Amino acid sequence: MADTPGLDPEDAKLVTLARAARGRTGAFEAAAVRDRDGRTYAAVTVTLPSLALSALQLAVAMAVASGTTGLEAAAVVTPATEVERDGLAAVRDLTPGAPVLLANPEGTLLVTLSG
């Protein structure tokens, strides 16, 4: 269970979805986003010889490809101590004020970045 006391249940769900994606794939990093319609998208980092996307970039791309016009929130689960800047930029491109939650692999919320 994620250690997210005081976190909105919908935001805690994002952390849980990202943790599950990370666990399923063994990826270094995972992310989940919630669009303005309440739909969620989870993704992991992709590193191929011809394509490299952070988990957050991919989650945003999935939301955009599904027709979203904006995000309510995003979460990144990673052992790193900060959100990868290109992923954060993708969120800001779509919705400048959307909060981005950073959690460690155990699900403990470390920081919330807002616009």
PyMOL CGO cylinders between C-alpha atoms (Angstrom):
from pymol import cmd
from pymol.cgo import CYLINDER

trace = [
    CYLINDER, 0.00, 0.00, 0.00, 1.28, 3.45, -0.83, 0.3, 1, 1, 1, 1, 1, 1,
    CYLINDER, 1.28, 3.45, -0.83, 2.18, 5.72, 2.08, 0.3, 1, 1, 1, 1, 1, 1,
    CYLINDER, 2.18, 5.72, 2.08, 0.07, 8.70, 1.05, 0.3, 1, 1, 1, 1, 1, 1,
    CYLINDER, 0.07, 8.70, 1.05, -1.63, 10.01, 4.19, 0.3, 1, 1, 1, 1, 1, 1,
    CYLINDER, -1.63, 10.01, 4.19, -3.64, 13.16, 3.58, 0.3, 1, 1, 1, 1, 1, 1,
    CYLINDER, -3.64, 13.16, 3.58, -3.41, 12.74, -0.18, 0.3, 1, 1, 1, 1, 1, 1,
    CYLINDER, -3.41, 12.74, -0.18, -6.63, 13.07, -2.18, 0.3, 1, 1, 1, 1, 1, 1,
    CYLINDER, -6.63, 13.07, -2.18, -7.90, 9.54, -2.98, 0.3, 1, 1, 1, 1, 1, 1,
    CYLINDER, -7.90, 9.54, -2.98, -7.79, 10.23, -6.73, 0.3, 1, 1, 1, 1, 1, 1,
    CYLINDER, -7.79, 10.23, -6.73, -4.16, 11.38, -6.46, 0.3, 1, 1, 1, 1, 1, 1,
    CYLINDER, -4.16, 11.38, -6.46, -3.31, 8.34, -4.33, 0.3, 1, 1, 1, 1, 1, 1,
    CYLINDER, -3.31, 8.34, -4.33, -4.79, 6.24, -7.15, 0.3, 1, 1, 1, 1, 1, 1,
    CYLINDER, -4.79, 6.24, -7.15, -2.29, 7.79, -9.58, 0.3, 1, 1, 1, 1, 1, 1,
    CYLINDER, -2.29, 7.79, -9.58, 0.60, 6.78, -7.33, 0.3, 1, 1, 1, 1, 1, 1,
    CYLINDER, 0.60, 6.78, -7.33, -0.85, 3.26, -7.05, 0.3, 1, 1, 1, 1, 1, 1,
    CYLINDER, -0.85, 3.26, -7.05, -1.26, 2.95, -10.83, 0.3, 1, 1, 1, 1, 1, 1,
    CYLINDER, -1.26, 2.95, -10.83, 2.31, 4.11, -11.44, 0.3, 1, 1, 1, 1, 1, 1,
    CYLINDER, 2.31, 4.11, -11.44, 3.64, 1.70, -8.81, 0.3, 1, 1, 1, 1, 1, 1,
    CYLINDER, 3.64, 1.70, -8.81, 1.73, -1.16, -10.42, 0.3, 1, 1, 1, 1, 1, 1,
    CYLINDER, 1.73, -1.16, -10.42, 3.08, -0.35, -13.89, 0.3, 1, 1, 1, 1, 1, 1,
    CYLINDER, 3.08, -0.35, -13.89, 6.62, -0.18, -12.50, 0.3, 1, 1, 1, 1, 1, 1,
    CYLINDER, 6.62, -0.18, -12.50, 6.16, -3.48, -10.70, 0.3, 1, 1, 1, 1, 1, 1,
    CYLINDER, 6.16, -3.48, -10.70, 4.73, -5.26, -13.75, 0.3, 1, 1, 1, 1, 1, 1,
    CYLINDER, 4.73, -5.26, -13.75, 7.56, -4.24, -16.03, 0.3, 1, 1, 1, 1, 1, 1,
    CYLINDER, 7.56, -4.24, -16.03, 10.52, -3.86, -13.70, 0.3, 1, 1, 1, 1, 1, 1,
    CYLINDER, 10.52, -3.86, -13.70, 11.10, -0.40, -15.15, 0.3, 1, 1, 1, 1, 1, 1,
    CYLINDER, 11.10, -0.40, -15.15, 13.23, 2.17, -13.39, 0.3, 1, 1, 1, 1, 1, 1,
    CYLINDER, 13.23, 2.17, -13.39, 10.43, 4.73, -13.49, 0.3, 1, 1, 1, 1, 1, 1,
    CYLINDER, 10.43, 4.73, -13.49, 6.67, 4.80, -14.03, 0.3, 1, 1, 1, 1, 1, 1,
    CYLINDER, 6.67, 4.80, -14.03, 4.06, 7.52, -14.25, 0.3, 1, 1, 1, 1, 1, 1,
    CYLINDER, 4.06, 7.52, -14.25, 0.32, 7.98, -14.36, 0.3, 1, 1, 1, 1, 1, 1,
    CYLINDER, 0.32, 7.98, -14.36, -1.77, 10.95, -15.39, 0.3, 1, 1, 1, 1, 1, 1,
    CYLINDER, -1.77, 10.95, -15.39, -5.45, 11.81, -14.95, 0.3, 1, 1, 1, 1, 1, 1,
    CYLINDER, -5.45, 11.81, -14.95, -7.14, 13.90, -17.60, 0.3, 1, 1, 1, 1, 1, 1,
    CYLINDER, -7.14, 13.90, -17.60, -9.95, 16.42, -17.13, 0.3, 1, 1, 1, 1, 1, 1,
    CYLINDER, -9.95, 16.42, -17.13, -12.52, 13.72, -17.84, 0.3, 1, 1, 1, 1, 1, 1,
    CYLINDER, -12.52, 13.72, -17.84, -11.14, 11.52, -15.04, 0.3, 1, 1, 1, 1, 1, 1,
    CYLINDER, -11.14, 11.52, -15.04, -9.52, 8.99, -17.37, 0.3, 1, 1, 1, 1, 1, 1,
    CYLINDER, -9.52, 8.99, -17.37, -6.13, 7.67, -16.27, 0.3, 1, 1, 1, 1, 1, 1,
    CYLINDER, -6.13, 7.67, -16.27, -3.10, 6.57, -18.24, 0.3, 1, 1, 1, 1, 1, 1,
    CYLINDER, -3.10, 6.57, -18.24, -0.10, 4.71, -16.83, 0.3, 1, 1, 1, 1, 1, 1,
    CYLINDER, -0.10, 4.71, -16.83, 3.25, 4.27, -18.54, 0.3, 1, 1, 1, 1, 1, 1,
    CYLINDER, 3.25, 4.27, -18.54, 6.87, 3.32, -17.95, 0.3, 1, 1, 1, 1, 1, 1,
    CYLINDER, 6.87, 3.32, -17.95, 10.13, 4.60, -19.35, 0.3, 1, 1, 1, 1, 1, 1,
    CYLINDER, 10.13, 4.60, -19.35, 10.83, 3.41, -22.91, 0.3, 1, 1, 1, 1, 1, 1,
    CYLINDER, 10.83, 3.41, -22.91, 14.42, 3.04, -24.04, 0.3, 1, 1, 1, 1, 1, 1,
    CYLINDER, 14.42, 3.04, -24.04, 14.90, 1.62, -27.52, 0.3, 1, 1, 1, 1, 1, 1,
    CYLINDER, 14.90, 1.62, -27.52, 17.70, 2.25, -30.00, 0.3, 1, 1, 1, 1, 1, 1,
    CYLINDER, 17.70, 2.25, -30.00, 15.40, 4.51, -32.02, 0.3, 1, 1, 1, 1, 1, 1,
    CYLINDER, 15.40, 4.51, -32.02, 13.07, 5.85, -29.29, 0.3, 1, 1, 1, 1, 1, 1,
    CYLINDER, 13.07, 5.85, -29.29, 13.53, 7.13, -25.77, 0.3, 1, 1, 1, 1, 1, 1,
    CYLINDER, 13.53, 7.13, -25.77, 10.67, 8.51, -23.68, 0.3, 1, 1, 1, 1, 1, 1,
    CYLINDER, 10.67, 8.51, -23.68, 10.38, 9.11, -19.98, 0.3, 1, 1, 1, 1, 1, 1,
    CYLINDER, 10.38, 9.11, -19.98, 7.44, 7.49, -18.25, 0.3, 1, 1, 1, 1, 1, 1,
    CYLINDER, 7.44, 7.49, -18.25, 5.80, 10.88, -17.79, 0.3, 1, 1, 1, 1, 1, 1,
    CYLINDER, 5.80, 10.88, -17.79, 6.30, 11.85, -21.43, 0.3, 1, 1, 1, 1, 1, 1,
    CYLINDER, 6.30, 11.85, -21.43, 4.67, 8.58, -22.52, 0.3, 1, 1, 1, 1, 1, 1,
    CYLINDER, 4.67, 8.58, -22.52, 1.73, 8.94, -20.12, 0.3, 1, 1, 1, 1, 1, 1,
    CYLINDER, 1.73, 8.94, -20.12, 1.11, 12.48, -21.41, 0.3, 1, 1, 1, 1, 1, 1,
    CYLINDER, 1.11, 12.48, -21.41, 1.41, 11.26, -25.02, 0.3, 1, 1, 1, 1, 1, 1,
    CYLINDER, 1.41, 11.26, -25.02, -1.12, 8.49, -24.35, 0.3, 1, 1, 1, 1, 1, 1,
    CYLINDER, -1.12, 8.49, -24.35, -3.56, 11.03, -22.90, 0.3, 1, 1, 1, 1, 1, 1,
    CYLINDER, -3.56, 11.03, -22.90, -3.10, 13.38, -25.86, 0.3, 1, 1, 1, 1, 1, 1,
    CYLINDER, -3.10, 13.38, -25.86, -3.49, 10.50, -28.33, 0.3, 1, 1, 1, 1, 1, 1,
    CYLINDER, -3.49, 10.50, -28.33, -6.80, 9.68, -26.64, 0.3, 1, 1, 1, 1, 1, 1,
    CYLINDER, -6.80, 9.68, -26.64, -8.05, 13.22, -27.26, 0.3, 1, 1, 1, 1, 1, 1,
    CYLINDER, -8.05, 13.22, -27.26, -7.60, 14.88, -23.89, 0.3, 1, 1, 1, 1, 1, 1,
    CYLINDER, -7.60, 14.88, -23.89, -7.44, 18.65, -23.73, 0.3, 1, 1, 1, 1, 1, 1,
    CYLINDER, -7.44, 18.65, -23.73, -5.85, 18.88, -20.30, 0.3, 1, 1, 1, 1, 1, 1,
    CYLINDER, -5.85, 18.88, -20.30, -4.66, 17.10, -17.19, 0.3, 1, 1, 1, 1, 1, 1,
    CYLINDER, -4.66, 17.10, -17.19, -5.87, 17.26, -13.61, 0.3, 1, 1, 1, 1, 1, 1,
    CYLINDER, -5.87, 17.26, -13.61, -2.75, 15.68, -12.12, 0.3, 1, 1, 1, 1, 1, 1,
    CYLINDER, -2.75, 15.68, -12.12, 0.23, 13.42, -12.70, 0.3, 1, 1, 1, 1, 1, 1,
    CYLINDER, 0.23, 13.42, -12.70, 2.36, 11.11, -10.56, 0.3, 1, 1, 1, 1, 1, 1,
    CYLINDER, 2.36, 11.11, -10.56, 5.86, 9.75, -11.05, 0.3, 1, 1, 1, 1, 1, 1,
    CYLINDER, 5.86, 9.75, -11.05, 7.22, 6.78, -9.10, 0.3, 1, 1, 1, 1, 1, 1,
    CYLINDER, 7.22, 6.78, -9.10, 10.99, 6.53, -9.23, 0.3, 1, 1, 1, 1, 1, 1,
    CYLINDER, 10.99, 6.53, -9.23, 14.04, 5.99, -7.05, 0.3, 1, 1, 1, 1, 1, 1,
    CYLINDER, 14.04, 5.99, -7.05, 15.34, 9.31, -8.44, 0.3, 1, 1, 1, 1, 1, 1,
    CYLINDER, 15.34, 9.31, -8.44, 15.02, 12.41, -6.30, 0.3, 1, 1, 1, 1, 1, 1,
    CYLINDER, 15.02, 12.41, -6.30, 13.44, 14.66, -8.91, 0.3, 1, 1, 1, 1, 1, 1,
    CYLINDER, 13.44, 14.66, -8.91, 11.05, 14.54, -11.84, 0.3, 1, 1, 1, 1, 1, 1,
    CYLINDER, 11.05, 14.54, -11.84, 12.80, 14.23, -15.20, 0.3, 1, 1, 1, 1, 1, 1,
    CYLINDER, 12.80, 14.23, -15.20, 12.63, 17.67, -16.84, 0.3, 1, 1, 1, 1, 1, 1,
    CYLINDER, 12.63, 17.67, -16.84, 11.32, 16.61, -20.27, 0.3, 1, 1, 1, 1, 1, 1,
    CYLINDER, 11.32, 16.61, -20.27, 8.42, 14.77, -18.66, 0.3, 1, 1, 1, 1, 1, 1,
    CYLINDER, 8.42, 14.77, -18.66, 7.62, 17.75, -16.48, 0.3, 1, 1, 1, 1, 1, 1,
    CYLINDER, 7.62, 17.75, -16.48, 7.78, 19.97, -19.58, 0.3, 1, 1, 1, 1, 1, 1,
    CYLINDER, 7.78, 19.97, -19.58, 5.25, 17.69, -21.35, 0.3, 1, 1, 1, 1, 1, 1,
    CYLINDER, 5.25, 17.69, -21.35, 2.80, 18.11, -18.47, 0.3, 1, 1, 1, 1, 1, 1,
    CYLINDER, 2.80, 18.11, -18.47, 3.34, 21.88, -18.46, 0.3, 1, 1, 1, 1, 1, 1,
    CYLINDER, 3.34, 21.88, -18.46, 2.85, 22.06, -22.25, 0.3, 1, 1, 1, 1, 1, 1,
    CYLINDER, 2.85, 22.06, -22.25, -0.58, 20.49, -21.89, 0.3, 1, 1, 1, 1, 1, 1,
    CYLINDER, -0.58, 20.49, -21.89, -1.69, 21.99, -18.56, 0.3, 1, 1, 1, 1, 1, 1,
    CYLINDER, -1.69, 21.99, -18.56, 0.66, 24.53, -16.95, 0.3, 1, 1, 1, 1, 1, 1,
    CYLINDER, 0.66, 24.53, -16.95, -0.84, 24.34, -13.45, 0.3, 1, 1, 1, 1, 1, 1,
    CYLINDER, -0.84, 24.34, -13.45, -1.34, 20.58, -13.13, 0.3, 1, 1, 1, 1, 1, 1,
    CYLINDER, -1.34, 20.58, -13.13, 0.25, 19.17, -9.97, 0.3, 1, 1, 1, 1, 1, 1,
    CYLINDER, 0.25, 19.17, -9.97, 2.93, 16.50, -10.44, 0.3, 1, 1, 1, 1, 1, 1,
    CYLINDER, 2.93, 16.50, -10.44, 3.41, 14.14, -7.51, 0.3, 1, 1, 1, 1, 1, 1,
    CYLINDER, 3.41, 14.14, -7.51, 6.81, 12.55, -6.98, 0.3, 1, 1, 1, 1, 1, 1,
    CYLINDER, 6.81, 12.55, -6.98, 6.84, 9.32, -4.99, 0.3, 1, 1, 1, 1, 1, 1,
    CYLINDER, 6.84, 9.32, -4.99, 9.50, 6.77, -4.20, 0.3, 1, 1, 1, 1, 1, 1,
    CYLINDER, 9.50, 6.77, -4.20, 9.12, 3.09, -5.20, 0.3, 1, 1, 1, 1, 1, 1,
    CYLINDER, 9.12, 3.09, -5.20, 7.43, 2.30, -1.88, 0.3, 1, 1, 1, 1, 1, 1,
    CYLINDER, 7.43, 2.30, -1.88, 4.76, 4.88, -2.73, 0.3, 1, 1, 1, 1, 1, 1,
    CYLINDER, 4.76, 4.88, -2.73, 5.79, 7.50, -0.19, 0.3, 1, 1, 1, 1, 1, 1,
    CYLINDER, 5.79, 7.50, -0.19, 5.00, 10.95, -1.50, 0.3, 1, 1, 1, 1, 1, 1,
    CYLINDER, 5.00, 10.95, -1.50, 8.16, 13.05, -1.57, 0.3, 1, 1, 1, 1, 1, 1,
    CYLINDER, 8.16, 13.05, -1.57, 6.98, 16.30, -3.13, 0.3, 1, 1, 1, 1, 1, 1,
    CYLINDER, 6.98, 16.30, -3.13, 4.17, 17.84, -5.15, 0.3, 1, 1, 1, 1, 1, 1,
    CYLINDER, 4.17, 17.84, -5.15, 5.26, 20.19, -7.92, 0.3, 1, 1, 1, 1, 1, 1,
    CYLINDER, 5.26, 20.19, -7.92, 2.71, 22.72, -9.08, 0.3, 1, 1, 1, 1, 1, 1,
    CYLINDER, 2.71, 22.72, -9.08, 2.73, 25.16, -11.99, 0.3, 1, 1, 1, 1, 1, 1,
]
cmd.load_cgo(trace, "trace")
